[in-house]
Amino acid sequence: MEEQIPKLREDIEIIPTFHKKQRAIIVRDSLGLIKEPLLLYGEVLSFIALIDGKRNIRDIQLDLIREKNGVFVTSEEVEKILSELDSIFLLDSERYRQEKKRIISSYSLLQLRTAFHAGRSYPKEPEKLRALLDSFFSNEEELRLPKKGKKVAALIAPHIDLEIAKKVYAKAYQTIKNSNPERVILLGTGHNIYGSFLSLTEKEFETPFGRVRTDKDWVRKLRRAGGKMVADDDLAHQSEHSLEFQLIFLQHLFESEFFLIPILCGAFDKILEKVSRPREVPEIKKFLEELQICFEELDSGSLIVAGVDFSHIGPKFGHNQKASSMLLEAKNHDKLLIDSICNGDIEGFWSELKRVHNTYNVCGLSPLACLLEIQPGAKGSLLAYDFWQEDSTQSAVSFAAVAIERKEHF
């Protein structure tokens, strides 16, 4: 029996778009094997659609002949295209797996997580970065802060492009500028976590503003508590922006005088099919209980920051509709989620997500879930909310700033 050919890699980002009025896709690779974004269009899209890990060369050959209305395609032509796709690391082949193993091994030996997005998403020069962030707070409107006498225990901030969400970032971080945290628990969306629910790292973090120390002891405790729910390696942190964008704001406010606990959360969607909320999974429950102890240990010296975005709608995110036709529904969905967060209503949060089966692709679902579980019943205030629309893909992303008040007694 002819051997099945490898499927497409699951750890690449595929973005639907158009090229010369033709349907196309952009492929991005956080692993770095595909160095630059790859644009694919034309007949190669039909070919790629057949690479599902279930077909062999003969199957693909016959499918292509049918698609071409009987025009003959040789097995040699199929093999050549497969070889070309494998050469650029699109296939989940042995060649790719060996390279991935090498990259993971090399990264695990490093003691420092350097600023991946410095010079890409924001200036790499400290003085230019400082000037940029200063500009975020130069024309502040009056903020809706927590009630007088209340301190902020947790902050929800965007992780979308800094300029796009400039006003919302400003509203978020203005709220905590008078804080003095000893330890910051950073919760972020793990866009590049595959096969696990959580990713931890003991690496210290470096940005143009300097180096922040990671609380290695607590990271190890959390890893033990999370067991198999935690990824074996920390490669997901290498290029992730959801934490890095928060860190530069934190350093801008507090320099580097705090310890960091960096946590990336993968997709919890599949859990929702089996349980009413993630805490019902024993190892996630243990992880969250340990994280709650970590937060409460320093009382007012701890701060939680969740770098999340909300709804992702339109063709770029797998919908058949343009974002403009989904915008009202998505905003209503976001409002219900944010209301649940601000009221400390964990059941309401999960009820709304299950109602729509996460149709609106809330990428911050998992970090928000963790935040709610370790701050049960805490009240919050919505500081800002906005949507960014991308005309080229007819898609959109929402984001918000929310301050969670510190509870007087735990």
ChimeraX attribute file (.defattr): number of C-alpha atoms within 10 A of each C-alpha:
attribute: neighborCount
match mode: 1-to-1
recipient: residues
	/A:1	4
	/A:2	9
	/A:3	10
	/A:4	15
	/A:5	19
	/A:6	19
	/A:7	18
	/A:8	20
	/A:9	17
	/A:10	13
	/A:11	17
	/A:12	17
	/A:13	16
	/A:14	19
	/A:15	16
	/A:16	18
	/A:17	19
	/A:18	15
	/A:19	13
	/A:20	7
	/A:21	7
	/A:22	10
	/A:23	13
	/A:24	19
	/A:25	21
	/A:26	16
	/A:27	17
	/A:28	19
	/A:29	19
	/A:30	17
	/A:31	18
	/A:32	13
	/A:33	15
	/A:34	16
	/A:35	11
	/A:36	10
	/A:37	13
	/A:38	13
	/A:39	16
	/A:40	18
	/A:41	16
	/A:42	12
	/A:43	9
	/A:44	12
	/A:45	13
	/A:46	13
	/A:47	16
	/A:48	18
	/A:49	11
	/A:50	18
	/A:51	20
	/A:52	14
	/A:53	13
	/A:54	12
	/A:55	18
	/A:56	17
	/A:57	20
	/A:58	16
	/A:59	14
	/A:60	21
	/A:61	21
	/A:62	16
	/A:63	18
	/A:64	21
	/A:65	14
	/A:66	13
	/A:67	10
	/A:68	11
	/A:69	9
	/A:70	11
	/A:71	10
	/A:72	12
	/A:73	16
	/A:74	14
	/A:75	14
	/A:76	11
	/A:77	12
	/A:78	17
	/A:79	16
	/A:80	11
	/A:81	14
	/A:82	19
	/A:83	13
	/A:84	13
	/A:85	15
	/A:86	18
	/A:87	13
	/A:88	13
	/A:89	21
	/A:90	23
	/A:91	24
	/A:92	17
	/A:93	15
	/A:94	11
	/A:95	12
	/A:96	18
	/A:97	14
	/A:98	11
	/A:99	14
	/A:100	15
	/A:101	11
	/A:102	11
	/A:103	15
	/A:104	16
	/A:105	13
	/A:106	11
	/A:107	16
	/A:108	15
	/A:109	9
	/A:110	12
	/A:111	12
	/A:112	19
	/A:113	20
	/A:114	20
	/A:115	24
	/A:116	17
	/A:117	16
	/A:118	18
	/A:119	12
	/A:120	9
	/A:121	13
	/A:122	18
	/A:123	16
	/A:124	17
	/A:125	13
	/A:126	14
	/A:127	11
	/A:128	13
	/A:129	19
	/A:130	17
	/A:131	11
	/A:132	15
	/A:133	19
	/A:134	14
	/A:135	13
	/A:136	20
	/A:137	16
	/A:138	9
	/A:139	10
	/A:140	12
	/A:141	10
	/A:142	7
	/A:143	13
	/A:144	13
	/A:145	21
	/A:146	20
	/A:147	10
	/A:148	6
	/A:149	6
	/A:150	13
	/A:151	20
	/A:152	22
	/A:153	24
	/A:154	24
	/A:155	23
	/A:156	30
	/A:157	29
	/A:158	28
	/A:159	24
	/A:160	20
	/A:161	13
	/A:162	18
	/A:163	13
	/A:164	14
	/A:165	22
	/A:166	16
	/A:167	19
	/A:168	23
	/A:169	28
	/A:170	26
	/A:171	27
	/A:172	25
	/A:173	23
	/A:174	17
	/A:175	20
	/A:176	21
	/A:177	13
	/A:178	12
	/A:179	16
	/A:180	15
	/A:181	19
	/A:182	15
	/A:183	22
	/A:184	22
	/A:185	21
	/A:186	23
	/A:187	26
	/A:188	34
	/A:189	27
	/A:190	26
	/A:191	21
	/A:192	24
	/A:193	21
	/A:194	15
	/A:195	13
	/A:196	15
	/A:197	20
	/A:198	29
	/A:199	26
	/A:200	22
	/A:201	27
	/A:202	22
	/A:203	24
	/A:204	20
	/A:205	21
	/A:206	19
	/A:207	21
	/A:208	20
	/A:209	20
	/A:210	14
	/A:211	18
	/A:212	21
	/A:213	18
	/A:214	21
	/A:215	20
	/A:216	16
	/A:217	11
	/A:218	16
	/A:219	21
	/A:220	14
	/A:221	14
	/A:222	22
	/A:223	21
	/A:224	16
	/A:225	21
	/A:226	23
	/A:227	16
	/A:228	14
	/A:229	20
	/A:230	24
	/A:231	21
	/A:232	13
	/A:233	14
	/A:234	19
	/A:235	22
	/A:236	23
	/A:237	26
	/A:238	18
	/A:239	19
	/A:240	21
	/A:241	22
	/A:242	26
	/A:243	24
	/A:244	27
	/A:245	24
	/A:246	23
	/A:247	25
	/A:248	24
	/A:249	21
	/A:250	20
	/A:251	19
	/A:252	17
	/A:253	18
	/A:254	17
	/A:255	15
	/A:256	18
	/A:257	16
	/A:258	19
	/A:259	18
	/A:260	25
	/A:261	25
	/A:262	23
	/A:263	22
	/A:264	28
	/A:265	27
	/A:266	27
	/A:267	22
	/A:268	18
	/A:269	16
	/A:270	9
	/A:271	15
	/A:272	15
	/A:273	11
	/A:274	11
	/A:275	11
	/A:276	14
	/A:277	19
	/A:278	22
	/A:279	18
	/A:280	13
	/A:281	14
	/A:282	14
	/A:283	18
	/A:284	21
	/A:285	17
	/A:286	18
	/A:287	23
	/A:288	22
	/A:289	18
	/A:290	20
	/A:291	23
	/A:292	17
	/A:293	13
	/A:294	20
	/A:295	21
	/A:296	16
	/A:297	11
	/A:298	13
	/A:299	16
	/A:300	19
	/A:301	16
	/A:302	22
	/A:303	24
	/A:304	22
	/A:305	25
	/A:306	28
	/A:307	29
	/A:308	27
	/A:309	26
	/A:310	27
	/A:311	23
	/A:312	26
	/A:313	28
	/A:314	24
	/A:315	18
	/A:316	21
	/A:317	19
	/A:318	16
	/A:319	16
	/A:320	10
	/A:321	13
	/A:322	17
	/A:323	24
	/A:324	13
	/A:325	12
	/A:326	16
	/A:327	22
	/A:328	11
	/A:329	11
	/A:330	23
	/A:331	18
	/A:332	11
	/A:333	21
	/A:334	22
	/A:335	14
	/A:336	16
	/A:337	24
	/A:338	23
	/A:339	18
	/A:340	21
	/A:341	27
	/A:342	20
	/A:343	18
	/A:344	21
	/A:345	20
	/A:346	20
	/A:347	12
	/A:348	16
	/A:349	22
	/A:350	18
	/A:351	16
	/A:352	16
	/A:353	21
	/A:354	16
	/A:355	9
	/A:356	11
	/A:357	13
	/A:358	16
	/A:359	16
	/A:360	24
	/A:361	21
	/A:362	24
	/A:363	23
	/A:364	27
	/A:365	25
	/A:366	24
	/A:367	27
	/A:368	26
	/A:369	20
	/A:370	21
	/A:371	25
	/A:372	21
	/A:373	22
	/A:374	19
	/A:375	22
	/A:376	16
	/A:377	15
	/A:378	21
	/A:379	19
	/A:380	26
	/A:381	20
	/A:382	21
	/A:383	21
	/A:384	18
	/A:385	20
	/A:386	15
	/A:387	18
	/A:388	14
	/A:389	18
	/A:390	13
	/A:391	10
	/A:392	9
	/A:393	17
	/A:394	17
	/A:395	23
	/A:396	23
	/A:397	24
	/A:398	23
	/A:399	26
	/A:400	25
	/A:401	28
	/A:402	27
	/A:403	28
	/A:404	27
	/A:405	22
	/A:406	20
	/A:407	17
	/A:408	10
	/A:409	5
	/A:410	9
